[in-house]
Structures are given as C-alpha cells and as structure tokens.
Amino acid sequence: MFTLVGDPVTAVGQDIGGQNRTNLYRVDGRFIELTTDLESREEAETLVASFDAAVPQWTGFWDLADDRVAGWKVTAFVMRDKQAFASQGLIPIRVPDFPYGYALNDSVWIMAQPSQYYTRHLMLHEGAHSLAFHCFGGAGPTWFMEGTAELLSTHSGQGQQTKSIGIPNDKADVPYWGRFTKMSQVRAESTIPSIGKVMQYPPTLSGDVESYTFSWAAASMFAAYPEYRDVFREAANRGRETSLTFNRQFRQRLAKDWPIVQARWRLLTHDFDFGFDWDQQQVAISIQDPLWDGKPIKFTVEADRGWQSPGVRVPSGVKVRVRASGQVTLAQEPKPWISEPEGVTIQYVVGRPLGQLIACVLPNQTPRQDELPTIDVQTIGNQSVVDVAAHSWLLFKVNDAVGDLGDNGGSFEVTIEP
C-alpha cells in the first residue's frame, strides 16, 4: 500500500545551527505523501496506513463516488521541529502560525503531539478539511468545517485497522484528545452553549478546544438522527459558503424540526461522554406528541437505552405522580447485578444510585440565549411527584453511565397519573 522513500528530503535551507537538515524523510501512500521528522519510521508508516484506511470511510459517509477522489493526494507534513520545515521552504509564507494543525487545499501541516493517537487525530482532521476543499470547494462555516473534520477524524485503531467516525469508549484510548474533559468542565460551570451559538462560531478558532468540542457534538447529532442526516450531508455541497447564508438555508431545511433539534441538543450536551452510543441514545420525541389528557399511562423503561418518552407532552402547571416497579440487570460479571427502581446504593453515577429510575423535565421551548440552563433531572425511585412548570416532555431512564448500557437488561414498568 505504501513505500518508504529511501533518501531523506533534500535540504533547501539552513537550520539555526548552520548545518543542512537531513533528518526529514518521506512515506508514500495511496492518498497521502508524508514528510516528517518523527524519530519512529514505524509511527510514520502507521500514520500513512491510517490515512489510507480512513479515506474510503469518509467517501462512504459523504456518499461520494470513487472517481471523486481518483488522483487526489494530500501532501502532509508532521513536524516535531517546525523551524526545520520552515527553513527548508516547506511551510509557505501564507500559512499562518498554528498551534496544532493547518490545511491549505491539498497540503496539511501538523505538529507532532505527546501521544501518537492525538498526532494521528490531527492528521486525519486536517486531511478531512483537504477532502472537503477537493470535493466540495470548501468546508462551510466554522461549526460545520470543524465539526465535520472532528467527526471524521475521531477514530479507534490504527494503521489498516483504523475505524473512523466513532465515539471513544475510554479516556485511556485517546490520550491528550481532551474533548470530553472540556465538555465536563463546561457542564460543571453551567455554560453549555446553545446550538445557535455553536452555529455562529467565528471563523478563527486558534486551537480553541471548547469550540472544536461543541462543533463535533453538533455534527455528531446531525449525522446520527435519520431526520437530519440527509440535510447535513447535502450541506457539504455548499462548502464554498461561509456566511450566514449557509446557516439560514440549513435551518430552513429543518425548520419544522428545529424545536426538537434544540431539545435533543440539551440532552446530548448533558450526557455526551465516553462510550456514548447513538443506537442507544436517540431520543424519540416530537412537537406533534399530544398533550397528556390526565388519563393514567403505563409504559416500559428499558435499562439499555437513554432517555425514553411515554409519547405525550405534559401541560404546564401539572403535578404528575410516577410509580415504578420491576427489576433490571446492570451487569453480568462476576454475576448479574440486580436493581429495583430505588437503585443500588453501594455505587453511584452522577450523584445518584446506580440503577435508580430518574426523570427529566424537558421544556418544549428552549430559551433563546447563548448559554442554556441546566436540564431538570429528578429522582423517581419507586414513587415520586413531579412538578411540570412549562409545557414539557417527561422523559425517563435507568441511571447508569452512558458507556455502560451494553450489558444492561430488563425494564421498569412505569405508571404516570395526576
């Protein structure tokens, strides 16, 4: 799939010490030609193999025909010593100073990071920009540009086993990546940005981890829900547009769904973390859900899913009594761990007992402000009364870490009544 170029890159300039640099070398692949000063040639070869493995996954995501990337090849520079590359004329003057990476048409520059994962992530990120420039003529406004690049570059595995477009399962798998760490900090500070604020991010981020994090979260949400996915993918074809026109047209395409977009965004930014699985976490709500008429409703809350709705909206000023029964299984090893609606008090998740039935009062209307109020999550257990101040969805789930739902089983039987 690739070959090493045996001779070092010919020195064009002088280094600070006045000696010709001869420690640069190239690794050639199908979609990338990498020039680097990494100490490990094995790491360089792995970078190239990872890039070549990711590109077909990207074209599949964008539903691009193979001929759209026929002959396309990225010239990449992964650098420990940026000055050595600059002194040899390998960084054009028009490339601005950058802390992590930069893409210009079919060329990308990446600073080597303390972890191989994060170096690889940045190379894929800048490569995703290059693909957008090549196939769509541009990458759109900041949230779309950086969100899609983060979506395509967040990965697992390496080399030919690289799997792109995934959500990491564990912090240890993505050293120095820091996206969920930043999201947790913002949650703790109660400064979660609205989806509208994210879509208005300025054109220059300069390595702003928070903006990259929430742009990625937005792209992940729009790509995950079938109702939004086609609109999101088709928007890439307007990559040349970086003005408000892009966002206005995007929102117009989703105008009927926008209150649901805002509501799902609030849930996502409350829960997004390692091991998050969209198959488990898609929330089935609609602005067309009927207002609850006060008649008792019985429904099932599954232990292996995120927030779940009984299919109604609750009017404002209503007090709802919730009763629950049943058992769920929260783990299988070393033996099945059973919980009833009150939860297992020997272990806590986000301040509540593991396995406890909890509820979220999610207003139908999201406040028009840059920073969102914290969503109202309440303990239900066997029985509780929930005050609903505004027209809202009343959602339920079994309390567990989002990354630990895969081995859960069973359900609680829930009844809501006045």
C-alpha positions as CSV (number, residue, x, y, z in Angstrom):
1,M,0.0,0.0,0.0
2,F,2.9,2.4,0.6
3,T,6.6,2.6,0.1
4,L,9.4,4.3,2.0
5,V,11.4,6.8,0.1
6,G,14.9,5.8,1.0
7,D,16.6,9.2,0.7
8,P,16.0,12.0,3.1
9,V,14.2,15.1,1.8
10,T,16.8,17.3,0.2
11,A,17.7,20.2,2.4
12,V,16.6,23.5,0.9
13,G,17.7,25.9,3.6
14,Q,19.9,26.1,6.7
15,D,18.9,25.3,10.2
16,I,19.7,27.6,13.1
17,G,23.0,25.9,13.6
18,G,24.0,26.5,10.0
19,Q,24.0,22.8,9.1
20,N,21.9,21.2,6.3
21,R,19.0,19.3,7.7
22,T,19.0,15.7,6.6
23,N,16.7,14.1,9.1
24,L,13.5,14.5,7.1
25,Y,12.1,11.6,5.2
26,R,9.0,10.6,3.2
27,V,6.5,7.8,3.4
28,D,4.2,7.4,0.4
29,G,0.7,6.0,0.4
30,R,-2.3,5.9,-1.8
31,F,-4.0,9.1,-0.6
32,I,-1.1,10.8,1.2
33,E,2.6,11.7,0.9
34,L,4.0,12.3,4.3
35,T,7.2,14.2,5.1
36,T,8.2,14.1,8.7
37,D,11.0,14.3,11.2
38,L,9.4,11.7,13.6
39,E,12.0,9.6,15.3
40,S,10.0,6.4,14.6
41,R,9.6,5.4,11.0
42,E,7.1,2.8,12.2
43,E,4.9,5.6,13.6
44,A,5.2,7.5,10.2
45,E,4.2,4.3,8.3
46,T,1.3,3.8,10.6
47,L,0.1,7.4,10.0
48,V,0.1,6.8,6.3
49,A,-1.7,3.5,6.6
50,S,-4.3,5.1,8.9
51,F,-5.0,7.9,6.5
52,D,-5.4,5.5,3.6
53,A,-7.8,3.4,5.7
54,A,-9.9,6.4,6.7
55,V,-10.4,8.0,3.2
56,P,-12.8,5.2,1.9
57,Q,-14.8,5.6,5.1
58,W,-15.1,9.3,4.6
59,T,-16.2,9.0,1.0
60,G,-18.8,6.5,2.1
61,F,-20.0,8.9,4.8
62,W,-20.4,11.7,2.2
63,D,-21.8,9.2,-0.3
64,L,-19.2,10.1,-2.9
65,A,-18.4,8.1,-6.0
66,D,-14.9,6.6,-6.1
67,D,-13.9,8.9,-9.0
68,R,-14.4,11.9,-6.8
69,V,-11.1,11.1,-5.1
70,A,-9.3,9.4,-8.1
71,G,-5.9,11.0,-8.3
72,W,-6.5,13.1,-5.1
73,K,-3.5,13.0,-2.8
74,V,-2.6,15.0,0.3
75,T,0.9,16.4,0.8
76,A,1.3,16.2,4.6
77,F,4.0,17.4,7.0
78,V,4.1,16.0,10.5
79,M,6.6,18.1,12.5
80,R,8.5,17.9,15.7
81,D,10.7,20.9,14.8
82,K,8.6,23.4,12.8
83,Q,11.5,25.7,12.2
84,A,13.4,22.9,10.4
85,F,10.5,22.6,7.9
86,A,10.2,26.4,7.5
87,S,13.9,26.8,6.9
88,Q,13.7,24.4,4.0
89,G,10.7,26.2,2.4
90,L,8.2,23.5,3.3
91,I,5.8,25.9,5.0
92,P,4.7,28.7,2.7
93,I,4.7,32.3,4.0
94,R,0.9,32.5,3.5
95,V,0.4,29.7,6.1
96,P,-0.4,31.4,9.4
97,D,1.2,30.4,12.6
98,F,-0.7,27.4,14.1
99,P,-0.5,25.6,17.4
100,Y,-1.8,22.2,16.2
101,G,-2.5,21.8,12.5
102,Y,-3.4,23.7,9.3
103,A,-4.8,22.7,5.9
104,L,-4.4,24.6,2.7
105,N,-6.0,22.9,-0.3
106,D,-4.2,19.6,-0.7
107,S,-1.4,20.3,1.8
108,V,-1.6,19.9,5.5
109,W,0.8,20.7,8.4
110,I,0.6,19.0,11.8
111,M,2.6,19.5,14.9
112,A,3.6,16.1,16.5
113,Q,1.8,15.7,19.8
114,P,2.7,13.9,23.1
115,S,0.6,10.9,22.1
116,Q,0.5,9.0,18.8
117,Y,-3.3,9.0,19.0
118,Y,-3.6,12.8,19.0
119,T,-1.0,13.2,16.3
120,R,-3.0,10.8,14.2
121,H,-6.2,12.5,15.0
122,L,-4.9,15.9,13.9
123,M,-3.5,14.5,10.7
124,L,-7.0,12.9,9.9
125,H,-8.7,16.2,10.9
126,E,-6.6,18.3,8.6
127,G,-7.0,15.6,5.9
128,A,-10.8,15.8,6.2
129,H,-10.5,19.6,5.6
130,S,-8.5,18.8,2.4
131,L,-11.1,16.3,1.2
132,A,-13.8,19.0,1.7
133,F,-11.7,21.5,-0.3
134,H,-11.2,19.0,-3.1
135,C,-14.7,17.6,-3.3
136,F,-16.9,20.5,-2.3
137,G,-14.8,23.6,-3.0
138,G,-14.8,24.5,0.7
139,A,-15.8,23.3,4.1
140,G,-18.5,25.7,5.2
141,P,-18.7,27.9,8.2
142,T,-16.7,27.2,11.3
143,W,-19.1,24.9,13.2
144,F,-19.6,22.8,10.0
145,M,-16.0,22.8,9.0
146,E,-14.5,21.9,12.3
147,G,-17.5,19.7,13.4
148,T,-17.3,17.5,10.3
149,A,-13.5,17.3,10.5
150,E,-13.7,16.2,14.1
151,L,-16.4,13.7,13.3
152,L,-14.3,12.1,10.5
153,S,-11.1,12.1,12.5
154,T,-12.3,10.8,15.9
155,H,-11.3,7.2,15.5
156,S,-10.3,3.9,17.0
157,G,-7.5,1.5,16.0
158,Q,-4.5,2.4,13.9
159,G,-2.9,1.5,10.6
160,Q,-5.1,-0.6,8.3
161,Q,-7.4,-1.3,11.3
162,T,-8.3,2.4,11.7
163,K,-12.1,2.9,12.1
164,S,-13.2,6.5,11.6
165,I,-16.3,8.3,12.7
166,G,-16.6,6.9,16.2
167,I,-17.0,7.9,19.8
168,P,-14.2,6.8,22.1
169,N,-15.0,4.3,24.7
170,D,-12.4,5.1,27.2
171,K,-10.1,8.1,28.1
172,A,-7.1,5.8,28.0
173,D,-7.7,5.1,24.3
174,V,-7.4,8.8,23.3
175,P,-4.6,10.5,25.3
176,Y,-4.3,14.3,25.0
177,W,-7.5,14.4,23.0
178,G,-9.4,16.3,25.7
179,R,-12.8,16.8,24.1
180,F,-14.9,15.2,26.8
181,T,-12.7,16.7,29.6
182,K,-13.6,20.1,28.2
183,M,-17.3,19.3,27.9
184,S,-17.3,18.1,31.5
185,Q,-15.7,21.4,32.6
186,V,-18.3,23.5,30.7
187,R,-21.1,21.4,32.2
188,A,-19.7,22.0,35.7
189,E,-19.6,25.7,35.0
190,S,-23.2,25.7,33.7
191,T,-22.1,27.4,30.5
192,I,-23.3,24.9,27.9
193,P,-23.7,26.8,24.5
194,S,-27.0,26.7,22.7
195,I,-27.0,25.1,19.2
196,G,-27.5,28.6,17.8
197,K,-24.3,29.9,19.5
198,V,-22.3,26.9,18.2
199,M,-23.5,27.6,14.6
200,Q,-22.3,31.2,15.0
201,Y,-18.7,30.4,16.0
202,P,-16.2,32.9,14.5
203,P,-14.0,31.9,11.5
204,T,-10.8,31.8,13.5
205,L,-10.6,29.4,16.5
206,S,-6.8,29.3,17.0
207,G,-6.9,25.9,18.8
208,D,-10.0,26.7,20.9
209,V,-10.7,23.2,22.3
210,E,-14.2,24.2,23.6
211,S,-15.4,25.3,20.1
212,Y,-14.0,22.2,18.5
213,T,-15.7,20.0,21.1
214,F,-19.2,21.5,20.6
215,S,-18.8,21.7,16.9
216,W,-18.1,18.0,16.9
217,A,-21.1,17.3,19.2
218,A,-23.4,19.2,16.8
219,A,-22.0,17.3,13.7
220,S,-22.4,14.0,15.6
221,M,-26.0,14.8,16.4
222,F,-27.0,15.9,12.9
223,A,-25.3,12.9,11.4
224,A,-26.9,10.4,13.8
225,Y,-30.6,11.2,13.5
226,P,-32.2,9.9,10.3
227,E,-34.4,13.1,10.2
228,Y,-31.4,15.3,9.9
229,R,-28.7,13.2,8.2
230,D,-29.5,13.9,4.5
231,V,-29.8,17.6,5.2
232,F,-26.5,17.6,7.0
233,R,-24.7,15.6,4.3
234,E,-26.2,17.7,1.4
235,A,-25.0,20.9,3.2
236,A,-21.4,19.9,2.4
237,N,-22.1,20.6,-1.3
238,R,-22.4,24.3,-0.3
239,G,-18.9,24.2,1.2
240,R,-17.9,27.4,-0.5
241,E,-20.4,29.3,1.6
242,T,-19.0,30.5,4.9
243,S,-21.5,33.3,5.6
244,L,-24.9,33.4,7.4
245,T,-26.5,32.1,4.2
246,F,-25.2,28.6,4.9
247,N,-26.8,28.5,8.4
248,R,-30.0,30.1,7.2
249,Q,-30.5,27.5,4.5
250,F,-29.6,24.7,6.9
251,R,-32.1,25.8,9.4
252,Q,-34.8,26.4,6.8
253,R,-34.4,22.8,5.7
254,L,-35.0,21.7,9.3
255,A,-37.5,24.5,10.3
256,K,-40.3,22.1,11.3
257,D,-37.9,20.1,13.4
258,W,-35.9,22.9,15.0
259,P,-37.6,22.8,18.4
260,I,-36.7,19.1,18.6
261,V,-33.2,19.9,17.4
262,Q,-32.8,22.3,20.3
263,A,-34.3,19.9,22.8
264,R,-32.1,17.0,21.7
265,W,-29.1,19.3,21.8
266,R,-29.8,20.0,25.5
267,L,-30.0,16.2,26.3
268,L,-26.9,15.5,24.2
269,T,-24.7,18.1,25.9
270,H,-26.0,16.9,29.3
271,D,-25.0,13.3,28.6
272,F,-22.2,13.2,25.9
273,D,-19.3,11.2,27.3
274,F,-17.1,8.2,26.7
275,G,-18.9,5.2,25.4
276,F,-21.9,7.2,24.1
277,D,-23.7,5.0,21.6
278,W,-26.2,6.7,19.2
279,D,-28.1,3.4,18.7
280,Q,-28.9,3.6,22.5
281,Q,-29.2,7.3,22.9
282,Q,-31.5,8.6,20.1
283,V,-34.5,10.3,21.8
284,A,-37.9,9.7,20.3
285,I,-39.8,13.0,20.8
286,S,-41.9,15.1,18.5
287,I,-43.6,18.5,18.7
288,Q,-46.6,16.6,17.4
289,D,-46.8,14.5,20.5
290,P,-50.3,15.0,22.0
291,L,-50.8,16.9,25.2
292,W,-51.4,14.5,28.1
293,D,-55.1,14.4,29.0
294,G,-54.6,13.3,32.5
295,K,-55.5,9.7,32.0
296,P,-53.1,7.1,33.5
297,I,-50.4,5.9,31.2
298,K,-48.5,2.7,31.6
299,F,-45.2,2.2,29.7
300,T,-41.9,0.4,29.9
301,V,-38.5,2.0,30.6
302,E,-35.7,-0.2,29.2
303,A,-32.4,-0.4,31.1
304,D,-30.2,-0.5,28.0
305,R,-31.4,2.8,26.5
306,G,-31.1,6.5,27.2
307,W,-33.9,8.9,27.7
308,Q,-37.4,7.5,26.9
309,S,-40.7,9.2,26.4
310,P,-44.2,7.8,27.1
311,G,-45.2,9.6,23.9
312,V,-47.0,12.7,25.3
313,R,-46.2,16.3,26.2
314,V,-47.2,17.4,29.7
315,P,-49.1,20.7,30.0
316,S,-47.8,23.5,32.2
317,G,-48.8,23.6,35.9
318,V,-49.5,19.9,36.2
319,K,-48.3,17.7,39.0
320,V,-47.6,14.1,37.9
321,R,-47.4,11.1,40.1
322,V,-45.0,8.5,38.9
323,R,-44.9,4.9,40.2
324,A,-42.5,2.2,39.1
325,S,-41.9,-1.4,39.7
326,G,-39.8,-4.3,38.4
327,Q,-36.1,-5.3,38.2
328,V,-33.3,-4.5,35.8
329,T,-29.9,-6.1,35.4
330,L,-26.9,-3.7,35.3
331,A,-24.0,-6.0,34.8
332,Q,-23.4,-9.7,34.1
333,E,-20.0,-10.2,35.6
334,P,-18.9,-11.6,38.0
335,K,-22.7,-12.3,38.5
336,P,-25.9,-10.5,37.4
337,W,-26.2,-7.2,39.4
338,I,-29.9,-6.6,40.0
339,S,-31.6,-3.3,40.8
340,E,-35.1,-2.2,41.6
341,P,-36.3,1.4,40.9
342,E,-34.7,2.8,44.1
343,G,-31.3,1.9,42.7
344,V,-28.2,0.2,44.2
345,T,-26.8,2.5,46.9
346,I,-23.3,0.9,47.0
347,Q,-22.5,2.6,43.7
348,Y,-23.4,6.0,42.4
349,V,-23.5,7.5,38.9
350,V,-23.6,11.3,38.6
351,G,-24.6,11.6,42.3
352,R,-27.5,9.1,42.2
353,P,-27.6,5.4,43.0
354,L,-26.8,3.1,40.1
355,G,-30.0,1.6,38.6
356,Q,-32.3,4.2,40.0
357,L,-35.3,5.4,37.9
358,I,-34.8,9.1,37.1
359,A,-36.8,11.6,35.1
360,C,-36.1,14.7,33.0
361,V,-38.5,17.6,32.7
362,L,-37.6,18.9,29.2
363,P,-39.4,22.1,28.2
364,N,-40.9,22.1,24.7
365,Q,-39.4,25.5,24.1
366,T,-35.7,26.2,24.5
367,P,-34.7,29.6,25.9
368,R,-33.3,32.0,23.3
369,Q,-30.0,32.6,24.9
370,D,-26.4,31.8,24.2
371,E,-26.0,29.6,27.3
372,L,-28.5,27.0,28.3
373,P,-29.9,26.4,31.8
374,T,-29.2,23.1,33.3
375,I,-31.9,20.5,32.5
376,D,-34.1,19.4,35.3
377,V,-33.3,15.8,36.3
378,Q,-35.3,14.3,39.2
379,T,-35.2,11.2,41.3
380,I,-38.2,8.9,40.9
381,G,-37.3,5.6,42.5
382,N,-40.4,3.6,43.4
383,Q,-42.7,6.7,43.5
384,S,-42.4,10.4,43.3
385,V,-44.4,13.5,42.3
386,V,-43.0,15.7,39.5
387,D,-44.0,19.4,39.1
388,V,-44.1,20.5,35.5
389,A,-43.9,24.3,35.3
390,A,-44.0,24.7,31.5
391,H,-45.2,22.5,28.6
392,S,-42.6,19.7,28.6
393,W,-41.7,16.2,27.7
394,L,-41.3,14.0,30.7
395,L,-38.5,11.5,30.0
396,F,-37.3,8.6,31.9
397,K,-34.2,6.3,32.1
398,V,-32.4,3.9,34.4
399,N,-29.4,5.7,35.9
400,D,-26.1,4.4,34.6
401,A,-23.0,5.7,32.8
402,V,-23.7,6.2,29.1
403,G,-20.9,3.8,28.3
404,D,-22.1,1.0,30.5
405,L,-25.5,0.3,28.9
406,G,-24.4,-2.5,26.6
407,D,-24.6,-5.2,29.3
408,N,-27.9,-4.0,30.9
409,G,-31.1,-5.9,30.6
410,G,-34.7,-5.8,31.8
411,S,-37.0,-2.9,32.4
412,F,-39.2,-1.0,34.9
413,E,-42.9,-0.8,34.5
414,V,-43.9,2.9,35.0
415,T,-47.3,4.5,35.5
416,I,-47.9,8.2,35.3
417,E,-51.1,9.8,36.6
418,P,-52.3,13.1,38.1
